[in-house]
Amino acid sequence: MHDLVIKGGNVVDGTGSAARTADIAITDGVITEVGRVDGAAKETIDADGALVTPGFVDPHTHFDGQITWDPYLTPSCWHGVTTVVFGNCGVGFAPVRPDKHEWLIGLMEGVEDIPGAALADGIKWGWETFPEYLDAVDRAPKMMDVGALVPHGSVRGYVMGERGAKNQPATHDDIAAMAAIVREGMLGGALGFSTSRTIAHMAIDGEPVPGTFAAEDELFGLGRVLGELGTGVFELAPAGALGEDLSAPEREMAWVCKLAKEIDRPVTIVLTQNDHAPNSWQDTLALAAAAAAGGAQVRPQVHGRSVTLLIGLQNFHPFAYCPSWGSLGLMDLGAKVAEMRRADLKAKLLEEVKAIDPSMLQFIDPERVFTLADNPDYEPKQSDSIAARARAAGREPYDLYYDTLIEDGGKQLLLRPLLNYTDFNLDAVRTMLEHPTSAWGLSDGGAHCGTTCDASTSTFMLTHWTRDRAHNRLPLEWIVKKMTSDSAALFGLGDRGTLQPGKLGDINIIDYDALRLYRPEMIHDLPGGARRFIQRSSGYIATVKTGNVVMQGSDPTGVLPGALIRGAR
């Protein structure tokens, strides 16, 4: 008697092998048969004509706080994800001294744009050490499996106090104490260690993340813990990640390759294309390939699309920086739209926007901003930009910008591809994804609540890269492998990622032809009513976690079989 049998699906099993029609049987949470399955089952799902894949493994999220109040980890649960890793980029909530809760909240709020009020209201503190935090996560109800990295910022602040928070140099004793905490965290079940070296990552008080300027002796002292234990991933948001230092990537890769070689552990480094140095990503990939040839595991972690900003009346837009905007920012959405329909106000704002601070232009430049339709296009043509469309219609760009913002009752959104879109296409992303050293990630699930929503990228990977792109698509079997067994293997999670006997019964059943994304929407469902963007999808028939149907369509079933992943397996 099987617990669950999925009958007759088009199985793409996560190994990269060609799709085939097969049944899948699951008993006690584990796949027992793949092929033709006979015998009775407690539950049977008819998957005839449907795509069947392993559950997706998302290695780069920031659900560190959300896990304590949201068992579903929305929006990731709507996009086929059954395993997430958080604690990335050197920020997290443990270890923490009892009087430093607000400081860690401010760090997460500044770096990852998660409302501090929501974190303060939602997190029920009950830990100090990292193993105690893992125990709290373990006890929390969960739909999916979760793993955590030990964050450098928290460790440095815990050991060094104000000196650590202010990025002062660590002493030999400081490094030894931090290494002991990293070791304790790894032995408690952490999947690795994370740090950030980009000055774009700043706490709410304007201070860079603790560890941003850490010297080599500190980074190697902490990284060696992973080497000594023979487990774990070293994750890094590198200096120059956002183009703030154009010479940084080559310097970063020098010590990263040296570290990976010395500790014989994977080092995964955030990699994107930046408009200020549009070809430097190619140099990083070349250095990663050279490292691999020398036996070092350097794994650039790349996004599946452009890293996007969402622009609209519900968050930020060009006219919000004009003097006459003033009290409009405090009005509800309907009142804002009503005021903006006044011809005199529009004329005044269109005049004032000409003097907008040039430092803001890069974020709202009409030459690089596009309307986001209900069926969003994340690879728009240059001719579709606000500025190009305005010129074609004989209008001023900000005039069209203004009118677009008030569409759909002010809920219209515009897309600003901030990274990975220098040439107005995703060709660079395709090359990054295909590189033999790269890992898929950077969804930032749970983070950047008021500016973007890229946790939907797993769905985009299927729809855009394997089905909808007009040219140079990627094979479905290869994309599924990239998001399943490849991601699992990076963290040593050999128990999942493929549809084979002995592996966890984590499975997606998908109406491939109907799969689609919807335009992101702003909701106020965080603790205390704080806002965030979410993005929904349709086409997922069911998501199965360890043999339990946890999602039917876009609706959770209420079954919560998820667990804390304690270490590699």
C-alpha positions in Angstrom: 0.0 0.0 0.0 1.6 3.2 -1.2 0.8 6.5 0.6 0.6 8.5 -2.6 0.8 7.6 -6.3 1.1 10.3 -9.0 -0.1 8.6 -12.2 0.9 9.2 -15.8 2.7 12.5 -15.6 5.3 13.9 -18.0 8.2 13.4 -15.6 11.2 15.7 -15.7 13.2 14.1 -12.9 15.8 16.7 -12.1 18.8 14.7 -13.4 18.8 16.4 -16.8 17.4 13.3 -18.5 14.8 13.6 -21.2 11.2 13.8 -20.0 9.2 10.5 -19.9 5.8 9.4 -19.0 5.8 7.6 -15.6 4.1 7.0 -12.3 5.7 8.0 -9.0 5.0 6.2 -5.7 5.7 7.7 -2.3 5.6 5.9 1.1 6.7 7.4 4.4 7.7 10.6 2.7 10.2 9.0 0.3 9.9 8.0 -3.3 9.8 4.3 -3.6 9.0 3.7 -7.3 9.3 5.6 -10.6 8.0 4.0 -13.8 4.9 1.8 -13.9 3.5 1.6 -10.4 1.0 -1.1 -9.6 -0.7 -1.7 -6.3 -3.1 0.3 -4.1 -2.5 3.7 -2.7 -4.1 5.8 0.0 -4.2 8.7 -2.4 -3.8 8.9 -6.1 -3.3 12.0 -8.3 -4.1 11.7 -12.0 -1.2 13.7 -13.7 -2.0 12.7 -17.3 -0.7 15.5 -19.5 0.8 17.4 -16.6 4.5 18.3 -16.1 5.9 16.6 -12.9 9.2 17.9 -11.4 11.0 17.8 -8.1 10.2 20.6 -5.7 12.4 23.6 -6.3 15.3 24.3 -4.0 15.8 28.1 -3.4 19.2 28.8 -2.0 19.0 32.5 -1.4 16.2 33.8 0.7 15.8 36.1 3.8 12.9 34.3 5.6 14.9 34.5 8.9 12.2 36.4 10.7 9.1 35.4 8.6 9.6 31.7 9.5 8.6 32.6 13.1 5.1 33.7 12.0 4.3 32.4 8.5 4.3 28.6 8.1 3.8 28.9 4.3 6.6 31.4 3.6 4.6 33.3 1.0 5.2 34.1 -1.8 7.7 31.3 -2.4 5.1 28.6 -1.7 3.1 29.8 -4.7 6.1 29.1 -7.0 6.8 25.4 -6.5 9.5 25.9 -3.8 9.8 23.1 -1.3 13.2 23.9 0.3 14.7 27.3 1.1 17.9 28.5 2.6 18.1 31.8 4.6 20.7 33.7 6.6 22.3 35.0 3.4 24.4 38.1 2.9 25.7 38.2 6.5 22.4 39.1 8.1 20.2 37.1 10.4 18.8 37.0 13.9 21.3 34.9 15.8 23.4 34.9 17.8 21.9 37.9 19.7 22.3 39.4 23.1 19.0 40.1 24.9 19.6 43.9 24.6 20.4 43.8 20.9 17.2 42.7 19.4 16.4 46.1 18.0 19.9 46.5 16.5 19.5 43.2 14.6 16.1 44.3 13.4 17.6 47.5 12.2 20.3 45.6 10.4 17.8 43.4 8.5 15.5 46.4 7.8 18.3 48.4 6.2 19.9 45.6 4.2 16.9 43.6 3.1 14.0 46.2 3.2 11.9 44.2 5.6 9.8 46.6 7.7 11.3 46.9 11.2 7.9 47.3 12.8 6.8 44.0 11.3 9.9 42.2 12.5 9.5 43.7 16.0 5.8 42.7 16.1 6.2 39.3 14.5 9.4 37.8 16.0 8.8 36.1 19.3 12.4 36.1 20.6 13.4 33.0 22.6 17.0 32.4 21.8 20.5 33.8 22.2 22.9 31.4 20.6 22.6 30.2 17.0 21.8 26.6 18.0 18.9 28.0 20.2 17.7 29.9 17.1 17.7 26.7 15.1 15.8 25.0 17.8 13.1 27.8 17.6 12.9 27.4 13.8 12.7 23.6 14.3 9.6 24.1 16.6 7.9 26.5 14.2 5.2 25.0 12.0 6.4 24.8 8.4 5.0 23.8 5.0 8.5 23.5 3.4 12.0 22.5 4.6 14.3 25.3 5.7 18.0 25.6 6.2 20.0 28.4 7.7 23.5 30.0 7.3 25.4 31.5 10.2 25.5 35.3 9.4 28.7 37.2 9.9 27.0 40.5 10.9 25.2 38.9 13.8 28.3 37.0 15.0 30.5 40.0 14.8 28.1 42.2 16.7 27.7 39.5 19.3 31.4 39.1 19.9 32.7 42.6 19.3 29.7 44.7 20.3 30.0 48.3 19.2 33.4 47.7 17.7 32.0 45.0 15.5 28.9 47.1 14.5 31.2 49.9 13.5 33.4 47.6 11.4 36.5 48.1 13.4 39.3 45.6 12.9 39.0 42.3 14.7 41.8 41.1 17.0 43.2 37.6 17.1 41.0 36.9 20.2 37.9 38.3 18.4 38.5 36.0 15.4 38.9 33.0 17.7 35.7 33.8 19.5 33.8 34.3 16.3 35.2 31.1 14.9 33.9 29.2 18.0 30.4 30.6 17.4 30.5 29.6 13.7 31.7 26.1 14.8 28.9 25.9 17.3 26.4 26.9 14.7 27.6 24.4 12.2 27.6 21.6 14.7 24.0 22.7 15.6 22.9 22.2 12.0 23.7 25.3 10.0 24.3 24.8 6.3 27.2 27.2 6.1 28.4 30.8 6.8 27.5 34.0 5.0 29.0 37.5 4.8 28.5 40.8 2.9 31.2 43.1 1.6 29.1 45.4 -0.6 28.7 48.9 0.9 25.2 49.0 -0.6 24.2 46.7 2.3 23.7 49.1 5.2 21.8 48.9 8.5 19.0 51.4 9.1 21.4 53.7 10.9 23.6 53.9 7.7 26.4 51.7 8.9 27.6 49.0 6.5 26.9 45.4 7.6 29.4 44.3 10.2 32.1 42.4 8.4 31.9 44.6 5.2 35.6 45.6 5.6 36.8 42.4 7.3 40.5 41.7 6.7 41.7 38.4 5.2 42.7 36.9 8.5 39.1 37.3 9.8 37.5 35.9 6.7 39.9 33.0 6.5 39.7 32.4 10.2 35.9 31.9 9.9 36.0 30.1 6.6 38.5 27.5 8.0 35.8 26.3 10.4 34.0 24.9 7.4 37.1 23.3 6.1 38.0 21.7 9.4 34.5 20.3 9.8 34.4 19.2 6.1 30.9 20.6 5.6 29.0 23.8 4.7 28.9 26.6 2.1 30.6 30.0 2.4 28.2 32.5 0.9 29.3 36.0 -0.1 27.8 39.3 -1.3 31.0 40.7 -2.7 32.5 44.1 -2.8 31.6 45.9 -5.9 28.4 43.9 -6.4 26.4 47.0 -7.3 29.2 48.7 -9.2 30.3 50.9 -6.3 34.0 49.9 -6.9 34.8 48.8 -10.4 38.1 47.3 -9.5 36.7 45.2 -6.6 35.5 42.1 -8.5 39.0 41.0 -9.5 40.4 41.7 -6.0 37.5 39.8 -4.5 37.9 36.8 -6.7 41.6 36.6 -5.8 40.9 35.9 -2.1 37.7 33.9 -2.8 39.6 31.5 -5.0 42.4 31.2 -2.5 39.9 30.5 0.3 37.9 27.9 -1.6 41.1 26.1 -2.5 42.4 26.2 1.1 39.2 25.0 2.9 38.0 22.7 0.1 34.5 23.9 0.5 32.1 25.7 -2.0 32.2 29.5 -1.9 29.2 30.9 -3.7 29.5 34.5 -4.7 26.6 36.8 -5.9 27.1 37.7 -9.5 25.0 40.1 -11.6 25.6 42.4 -14.6 26.0 46.0 -13.6 25.5 49.0 -16.0 28.6 50.7 -14.6 30.8 47.7 -15.6 28.7 45.7 -18.0 31.4 43.1 -18.8 32.9 42.4 -15.4 30.7 39.4 -14.9 32.5 37.7 -17.7 35.8 38.2 -15.9 34.3 36.7 -12.8 33.1 33.6 -14.7 36.5 33.2 -16.3 38.2 33.3 -12.9 35.6 30.8 -11.5 36.4 28.4 -14.3 40.1 28.8 -13.7 39.6 28.1 -10.0 37.6 25.0 -10.9 40.4 23.8 -13.1 42.7 24.1 -10.1 40.4 22.2 -7.8 38.6 25.1 -6.1 34.8 25.2 -5.8 33.9 28.9 -6.6 30.2 29.0 -7.5 28.9 32.4 -8.8 25.3 32.6 -7.8 23.2 34.1 -10.6 19.6 35.3 -11.0 17.2 34.0 -13.5 16.1 37.4 -14.8 16.9 41.1 -14.2 17.0 42.2 -10.6 14.1 44.5 -10.7 12.7 47.6 -8.9 8.9 48.1 -8.9 7.8 51.7 -9.2 4.3 52.9 -8.4 2.1 55.1 -6.3 2.1 52.5 -3.6 5.8 52.7 -3.0 8.1 55.2 -4.8 8.1 57.1 -8.1 9.7 60.3 -9.6 7.0 62.7 -8.4 7.4 61.7 -4.8 10.6 63.7 -4.8 9.0 66.9 -5.9 8.2 69.8 -3.5 4.5 69.8 -4.4 4.0 66.2 -3.6 4.1 67.0 0.1 1.0 65.8 1.9 -0.1 63.6 -1.1 2.2 61.0 0.2 0.1 60.6 3.4 -3.2 60.1 1.5 -4.7 56.8 0.7 -4.4 55.5 -2.9 -7.8 56.7 -4.1 -7.2 60.2 -2.8 -3.8 60.4 -4.4 -5.2 59.4 -7.8 -8.0 62.0 -7.5 -5.5 64.7 -6.7 -3.2 63.7 -9.5 -6.1 64.1 -12.0 -6.1 67.9 -11.3 -4.5 69.6 -14.3 -2.9 72.3 -12.2 -1.1 69.8 -9.9 0.0 67.7 -12.9 1.5 70.8 -14.6 3.3 71.8 -11.4 4.8 68.3 -10.8 5.9 67.9 -14.4 7.8 71.2 -14.0 9.3 70.2 -10.7 10.4 66.7 -11.8 12.9 68.4 -14.2 15.0 69.3 -11.2 15.0 65.9 -9.5 18.2 64.9 -7.7 20.5 63.3 -10.4 21.4 60.6 -7.9 17.8 59.4 -8.0 17.6 59.3 -11.8 19.3 55.9 -12.1 16.4 54.3 -10.3 13.5 56.0 -12.1 15.1 56.9 -15.5 12.2 56.8 -18.1 14.7 55.4 -20.7 14.9 52.2 -18.6 11.4 52.0 -17.1 8.7 49.8 -18.6 5.0 49.3 -17.9 4.3 46.0 -16.1 1.1 44.4 -17.6 -1.0 41.9 -15.8 0.8 39.2 -17.7 4.2 40.8 -17.0 7.1 40.9 -19.5 10.5 40.7 -17.8 12.4 41.0 -21.1 10.8 44.2 -22.6 12.3 45.8 -25.7 14.1 49.1 -25.5 11.3 50.5 -27.7 8.8 49.7 -25.0 10.4 52.0 -22.4 8.4 55.0 -21.1 10.8 57.4 -22.9 10.7 55.5 -26.2 6.9 55.3 -26.2 6.6 58.9 -25.3 8.8 60.0 -28.2 6.9 57.8 -30.6 3.7 59.5 -29.5 5.2 63.0 -29.5 4.9 63.4 -25.8 7.3 64.3 -23.0 8.5 61.2 -21.1 7.4 62.3 -17.7 4.0 63.2 -19.0 3.4 59.6 -20.0 5.1 58.4 -16.8 2.6 60.5 -14.8 -0.5 59.2 -16.7 0.8 55.6 -16.4 1.1 55.8 -12.6 -2.6 56.6 -12.2 -3.8 53.8 -14.3 -5.8 51.0 -12.7 -6.8 53.2 -9.8 -3.1 53.9 -9.0 -2.2 50.2 -8.8 -0.3 50.2 -12.0 3.3 49.2 -11.6 6.4 50.0 -13.7 9.4 47.9 -14.0 13.0 49.2 -13.7 15.5 46.3 -14.4 18.3 47.5 -12.2 20.8 44.7 -12.8 21.3 42.2 -15.6 19.7 44.4 -18.3 22.4 46.7 -19.7 21.7 45.7 -23.3 17.9 45.6 -22.9 17.8 41.8 -23.1 18.6 38.8 -20.9 21.4 37.4 -23.1 23.9 38.0 -20.3 21.7 36.1 -17.8 21.4 33.2 -20.2 25.2 33.0 -20.5 25.6 33.2 -16.7 23.0 30.5 -16.1 24.7 28.2 -18.7 28.2 28.5 -17.2 29.3 25.2 -15.7 30.4 26.9 -12.4 27.2 28.9 -11.8 24.4 28.2 -9.3 20.9 29.5 -9.6 19.6 31.8 -6.8 19.2 35.4 -5.7 15.4 35.3 -5.4 15.6 37.2 -2.1 12.4 35.6 -1.0 11.0 37.5 2.0 13.2 40.6 1.4 12.9 44.0 -0.3 9.2 44.1 0.6 8.6 47.6 -0.7 10.7 47.6 -3.8 10.6 44.3 -5.6 9.3 40.7 -5.7 11.7 38.3 -7.3 10.7 35.2 -5.3 8.6 34.3 -8.3 11.7 33.6 -10.4 11.3 29.8 -10.2 8.1 30.1 -12.2 9.7 32.6 -14.6 12.5 30.1 -15.2 9.9 27.6 -16.5 7.7 30.0 -18.4 10.2 32.4 -20.0 13.3 30.3 -20.5 11.8 27.0 -21.7 8.5 28.1 -23.3 7.8 31.8 -24.1 11.1 33.4 -25.1 11.1 34.1 -28.8 14.6 32.9 -29.4 17.5 31.1 -27.6 15.3 29.2 -25.2 16.8 26.7 -22.8 15.8 23.0 -22.4 13.1 22.3 -19.9 15.1 19.4 -18.5 18.1 21.5 -18.0 16.2 24.4 -16.2 14.5 21.9 -13.9 17.9 20.4 -13.0 19.4 23.8 -12.3 16.6 24.6 -9.8 16.5 21.2 -8.1 19.4 18.7 -8.0 22.0 21.4 -8.8 20.8 23.7 -6.0 20.5 20.7 -3.6 24.0 19.5 -4.4 25.6 22.9 -3.7 24.5 22.5 0.0 25.2 18.8 0.2 21.4 17.9 0.3 21.7 14.6 -1.4 18.3 13.5 -0.1 16.3 15.7 -2.5 16.3 17.3 -6.0 15.6 14.3 -8.2 12.6 12.0 -8.7 14.3 8.8 -7.9 13.7 6.0 -5.4 15.1 6.9 -2.0 14.8 10.6 -2.5 12.3 12.8 -0.6 8.8 13.0 -2.1 9.0 16.7 -2.9 7.1 17.1 -6.2 5.4 19.7 -8.4 2.5 18.8 -10.7 2.1 21.6 -13.2 -0.2 22.5 -16.1 2.8 23.6 -18.2 0.9 25.2 -21.0 -1.2 27.3 -18.5 1.6 28.2 -16.2 1.9 32.0 -15.8 2.8 34.9 -13.5 0.5 37.8 -12.5 1.6 41.4 -11.9 2.9 41.9 -8.4 0.5 43.5 -5.9 1.0 45.4 -2.7 -0.7 44.0 0.3 -0.6 44.8 4.0 -0.4 41.4 5.7 2.9 41.6 7.6 2.7 41.8 11.4 1.2 45.1 12.4 -0.3 45.6 9.0 3.1 46.4 7.3 3.2 46.4 3.5 4.9 44.1 1.1 4.8 43.1 -2.6 3.6 39.6 -3.5 3.4 37.9 -6.8 1.0 35.0 -7.6 0.9 32.4 -10.3 -1.5 30.0 -11.8 -0.8 26.6 -13.4 0.5 24.7 -10.4 -1.9 21.8 -10.0 -0.4 20.6 -6.8 2.8 20.8 -4.7 3.8 17.8 -2.7 6.1 17.8 0.3 7.4 14.5 1.6 4.4 12.8 0.1 1.9 15.3 1.5 -0.2 17.5 -0.8 0.6 20.9 0.7 -0.7 23.2 -2.1 -3.7 22.6 -4.4 -3.5 25.2 -7.1 -2.5 28.4 -5.2 -4.2 27.4 -2.0 -2.4 25.8 1.0 -4.1 22.6 2.2 -3.1 23.3 5.8 -0.8 20.3 6.0 2.6 21.3 7.4 5.2 18.6 7.0 8.2 20.9 6.6 11.3 20.5 8.8 14.5 22.3 9.7 17.4 20.9 7.7 20.2 20.2 10.1 23.4 19.9 8.1 24.3 18.2 4.9 23.1 14.7 4.1 
